Amino acid sequence: MRKILKENERLDDLQINNLKIIQNKNGFCFGIDSIILSEFAKDIKKKTKIIDLGTGTGILGLLLIAKLDIENVLGVEVQPDVADMAVRSIKINNLEDKFKILNCDVKDIYFHVDRESFDVVVSNPPYKKLNTGGTNENRKKLISRHEILADIFDFIEASKYVLKDKGSLYMVHRPERLSDIVYGLRKNNIEPKIIRFVYSKQDSEEAKLVLIKAVKNGGQFLKILKPLFIYKNDGNYTEEIFNIYNIK
């Protein structure tokens, strides 16, 4: 294992299909947003060709392969060292035939991927606008959390380029960015179809996250699902979160 892991890295058990993932304790580690996005996207079909824009260490691709038996995932990651962790995680799990990594900026996707070549986009992009929120983080965390290299509109434009007609985009983001997201989607002919807000607790005053499904050249019909609550008021996970994590 020492040959696989580098300095400050650890190997985490995803608790599903014996899958493991490499993460750097000094970098950005995946959170519950990626977990619930993989569950939100559970209507994706097995033969679907998926591209994960901003894949990080590959968590979404690994979860979708495990949960839905997906056979064709391309993860796009701009940071070379983070992309390398994803490649090594794929190798550890013997998934090289199902999951590939492309180390490039989403703004350069046009030079690496054919137009309208994917059925589905999944994305957990940086949430925060540049120069907002705390910035006392290392550069890896800043790039993962802040729109330093690409903003939400870059991710949406890249989605329009790679998606086939009637292809779907699944995204998790912050509710305060929802107006920007809907504006960007409609500007690029990707119609929001399903939205679900995620709250920390049932008595939380504001949503923490928003899950969005949108369809390229889809009709104008939007469904708002019931809220997803992460914790009960006693601090324990709700039954739905237990089920998502497959905790008995």
N, C-alpha and C positions, 0 to 999 in steps of 0.2 A: 504493500500500500504506500510505502514511502516513495516509491518511484512514480506513483500516480499523483500524490498530493505534493503541493509546493508549500513554501513558507506561509504560515498564517491560514492555511486552508484546512477545512474539515470535511468529512464525508457524512452527510445526513441521510437517514432512512426516511423515505417518503411514506412508509407504512401502507404501501399498495403494490402488489405484484413483486415484492422484494426490490423495488427500484431504489436507487441511491442517487444523490446529487452532491456535487462538489460546491462548496461555498467558501468565501473568504471572510473571516470574522471581522476584518477591517474594511470590507467593502459593503455593498448593498445586498442584503439577504432577502429572499422572497418572503412575502407576508400572506395574510389571509385573503388579500384581494385577488391574488393569482388562484388560490384554491377555489374561491367562490365563482370566479370567472369560468374556470374549467367546468364547474357544475352548471352554470348558466348556459353554457354552450353544449349541453348534453344532447341536443337534437341534431348535432352534426352526424352525418352518415359515415360509415366505415370507409368507403371508397373515395371519400372527399380528399381533395388536394388542398392542403392548408399552408398558409404562410403566417408566421408569428413575427410581427414588426416590433422590434425592441425586445428580443427574446431573453435578454439577460443571460443567466446561467442555464436556461432551457427548461425552466419549471413547467410552463404551460404545455409545451410539446410533450414532455414526459408524462404529465397527467392525462392529456388527451389520448395518448397512445395506450396508457394503462386502462383508462375508464371506458374508452369507446373503440379500442382496437384499431385506431387510425394507422394507416400504412404509409402515408406520405406527408411529411412535415418539413418545411424549410424555416429555420429560425434566422432572423436578421439581427445582428448585433454590431454596434459601431465600435465598442471598446475591444481592442485585440485581446487583452488578458482575460476579459470576461467571456468573450467568444471562445477562447481556448479552454476555459473551465467547462463551458457547455459541450465542446467537442469531447473532452475527456470523460464527462458524465455519460455522454452517449456511448462511448466506448466501453465504460465500466458495465453498462447495462446491456451491451451487445445489441444495440439498436441502430447500428450504422446503416442498415438497409432501409430503415424507416424514417430516420431523422438526420437532416443535414444542417450545417451552419454556414451562413454567409456573413463574413465580416465586412460590413460596409454601412455607411450612413443611409438612413431611409430616403434622404434627399437624392441619393445616387442610385436608387433601386432601378431606375430606368436604364442604366448601363449594364445591369447584371441579370435582369429577369424579363422575360417576354411579356408584352402587354396582354391583359386579360387571360392569364395562364393559371389562375387559382380560383377555386370554388369558394374558399373561406379565408378571411383575415381574422386573426385574433390579436389583441394588443392590450398591453398594460403599460401605456406610455408614461413619460414623466408628467407629474401632476401640476407642478408649480411653475408659474411664469418666472422668467428670468428676473432676478433682483427682488424676489418676494420670498418671505419666510426666512428661516435661519440659514446661514451660509457657513457656519463653523464646522464644515464637514470636509473630508478629503475629496479629491476630484472625482473619484469613482462614484461616490455617493451623490455628489452634486449632479453629475451627468445623468444618473439614474432617476433623480427626484425632480430636477429642474430642467426647464426647456433651454438648455445651454446650446446644444448642437442642432436640435430640431424641435419645432413646436407642434401643437395639436393639429394645425392646418397642414403641416408637412406630412404627418401620419395619415391624415384623411386623403390628401392628394395622392399619396403613394398607394393607399387602399383602392382608390378609383382606378389607378393605372393597372394594378395587378388583378383586380377582380373581374371575373366573367360577368356577362349580363345576368342579372338576378342572383349574383353571388352575395354572400352574407358577410357582414362585419360584426364581430363581437368585441366589445370594449368595456373596460372598467376604468372609471375616472372619478374625479371629485365633483359633487353636485354644483359647487360654485362655478364650474367651468361648463355647465350644461348648455347655456345659451350659446357659447362659442362653438361647442361641439355640434349642436343642431344646425347652427348657421353654416358651419363648414361642411357638414354632411349634405345639406340641401343644395348648397352651392356646387357640389360635385356630383349631384344626382344620385346620392345615396340616401334613401329615405328611412328615417327612424321608424321602426316597427314595434319594438317592445322596450320598455324601460322598467327597471326595478330599482327602488332605492333601498340602501342598506343602512341600518341604524345600529349603534353600539348596543343599546338597550331599549326596551319598550317605552320607557319614560324619557328617552333622549329627545331633546327639543329639535335637533337638526340631524339630517342624514349624514352619514360618514362617507359613503361611496354611492356611485350610481352605475348600474349595469345597463348596457345599451346593445340592442341588436338592430342593425340597419341593413337594408337590401338595396343593391345597386339597381337603379331604374325600377324600383318597387312602387306600388301604389301608395297613396296618401291615406294610411290608416294606422293609428298609433294606439297601442294597448299599454296601460299602466298596470303592472302586476302588484299584488299585495306586498307590503314591505318585508324585507328579510331582517331579522333581529339576530345579532351575534351572541349577546349574553342575556341571560335572565337577570332580573333585578338583584338576585343574590350573588351575582358574579360568575355563575357557572354557564357553560355554553347552553344555548337553546337546543331542543331536540333536532331541529333542522340542521344546525351546525354539526352536532354529533353525527348525524347521518351523512353529511357531506364529507366529514373526516373519516367516516366509516369506523367510528369509535363505538364499541359495544358497552 
